[in-house]
Amino acid sequence: MKWLLRRCTVCGRYTLRRDKCPVCGGPVRVPHPPRFSPDDRFLRYKYEMLKRAGIIPP
């Protein structure tokens, strides 16, 4: 299922457009976090990449 709702990263308004915000012209992105599953086969690799990026402490 594709998310329809997008949020502008500049002004914070919600829109259905996929390319840019109709109000300020800023970029838009999906405001929802990605799905999480404890049975994810690649969870170990995702945590390792987050540690290397410095997003989570080692």
Protein Blocks (a to p, Z undefined) as FASTA:
>chain_A
ZZfbdcdfklopacfbfkbcfklopacddfbdcdddfklfklmmmmmmmmmnomacZZ
